[in-house]
Structure formats: C-alpha cells, structure tokens
C-alpha cells in the first residue's frame, strides 16, 4: 500500500502538542512549508482557527470536501456530511487513545478488579481446556 496521508485542504488531523492536544482539526489552508491554517470546527471539536506547525499535527486518513479558507459554517456542514466524528470514533487509533486515557484515569481499586477478572477468566479457560 502506498502513502496516502498528504497535507491537503480538507485533511482531518489530530493535534499532538499544545493546549489543544488530542483534538481533531481540519486543514483549511497551507501557510508555508512549515505551517497550516487549521479550524475545528469549534462547535464540534473545540479548536479555534489558527496557524499551527506541521510538527504539532498528525494527519489522519479522513478528509472532508471543502474549498480553500472555508468558513466555520461550511466546515461544520462538510463534517456532518462526511460523518467525521463517527468515523474517527470507529478507528483503531481513537480506540487506542480512549483505552490509554481510561487506563491512566483508573484507580488502584479498578486495577485490582481487572486483575481479579483476568484471573477468573484464566481459570475458566483452563477448566474448559481440561474437560
């Protein structure tokens, strides 16, 4: 499979550094070889329109069909039409991030309950294999 995640207008990206870390955004315009103009849309992702360095972006496989420098209303409509949020939630990338966040927020008791569940599942599998 060839490389397909190019920097292009309408490419959905994940911000991997800074105050908006972990939020999705859309590339609206390319400023120069190091920066892009991105927009959330704010009502869906919480990201304001801003110029951001490419090193702070991780490009996803998702794209939306928009024109250059599209306004927030057109961008929101394009996101709704392309069903970007649902596609992102179904992706393995988003699921891994959610799993990692849940593990980071788990308490000692949560980890203890998970250990007991693993032990119980292991006993059932051993008993089924023995029988």
C-alpha positions in Angstrom: 0.0 0.0 0.0 1.4 3.4 -0.9 1.5 6.5 1.3 -1.9 8.3 1.2 -1.8 10.9 4.0 -0.8 14.0 2.2 -1.1 17.6 3.5 -4.1 18.9 1.6 -7.0 21.2 2.2 -9.8 19.2 3.9 -7.4 16.7 5.6 -8.5 15.9 9.1 -5.6 16.0 11.6 -5.0 15.2 15.3 -3.2 17.9 17.3 -0.4 16.1 19.2 1.1 19.0 21.2 0.0 22.2 22.9 -3.2 23.4 24.6 -5.4 21.6 22.0 -3.6 18.3 22.3 -5.8 15.3 21.5 -8.4 17.3 19.5 -9.3 16.9 15.8 -9.0 19.7 13.3 -9.2 20.3 9.6 -6.5 21.8 7.4 -8.1 24.9 5.8 -5.1 26.4 4.1 -1.3 25.9 3.8 0.5 29.0 5.1 4.1 27.9 4.1 6.1 24.7 4.2 6.1 24.6 8.0 2.6 25.8 8.9 -1.0 25.2 8.1 -4.2 27.2 8.9 -6.5 24.9 10.8 -10.0 25.1 12.1 -12.0 22.7 14.3 -14.9 23.4 13.6 -15.2 24.9 17.1 -18.7 23.7 17.7 -17.7 20.1 17.1 -14.1 19.9 18.3 -13.3 23.0 20.4 -10.5 24.1 18.2 -10.4 27.7 17.0 -9.0 28.8 13.6 -5.2 29.2 14.0 -1.9 28.7 12.2 -0.1 25.7 13.6 3.2 24.0 12.8 3.1 20.7 10.9 5.1 19.1 13.7 2.2 19.6 16.0 -0.2 17.7 13.7 -0.7 14.0 13.0 -2.5 13.5 9.7 -5.4 11.0 9.7 -6.9 9.0 6.8 -10.1 11.2 7.0 -10.8 14.0 4.6 -13.7 16.4 4.0 -14.6 18.1 0.8 -14.1 21.8 1.3 -12.8 24.8 -0.5 -9.7 26.8 0.5 -10.3 29.0 3.5 -13.8 27.7 4.1 -15.8 29.3 6.8 -16.9 27.6 10.0 -20.5 27.0 8.8 -19.3 25.3 5.6 -16.8 23.3 7.5 -19.4 22.1 10.0 -21.7 21.0 7.2 -18.8 19.1 5.5 -18.0 17.3 8.8 -21.7 16.4 9.2 -21.9 15.2 5.6 -18.7 13.1 5.8 -19.7 11.8 9.3 -16.1 12.5 10.5 -16.8 12.2 14.3 -18.3 8.7 13.9 -15.6 7.5 11.6 -12.9 8.8 14.0 -14.6 7.0 16.9 -14.6 3.7 15.0 -10.9 4.0 14.0 -8.4 1.9 15.9 -6.3 5.0 16.6 -9.2 6.6 18.5 -10.0 3.4 20.4 -6.3 3.0 21.4 -6.3 6.7 22.7 -9.5 6.1 24.6 -8.2 2.9 26.1 -4.9 4.6 27.2 -6.9 7.5 28.7 -9.1 5.1 30.6 -6.1 3.2 32.0 -4.4 6.5 33.0 -7.5 7.5 34.9 -8.1 4.2 36.6 -7.7 3.9 40.3 -5.9 1.2 42.3 -9.2 -0.5 43.0 -10.1 -0.5 39.3 -6.8 -2.2 38.5 -7.4 -4.7 41.3 -10.8 -5.6 39.9 -9.3 -6.0 36.4 -6.7 -8.4 37.9 -9.4 -10.5 39.5 -11.4 -10.6 36.3 -8.3 -11.8 34.4 -7.6 -14.5 36.9 -11.2 -15.7 36.8 -11.2 -15.7 33.0 -8.0 -17.7 33.0 -9.4 -20.3 35.4 -12.5 -20.8 33.2 -10.3 -21.2 30.1 -8.1 -23.8 31.9 -11.1 -25.7 33.1 -12.6 -25.7 29.6 -9.4 -27.0 28.1 -9.0 -29.7 30.7 -12.6 -31.0 30.2 
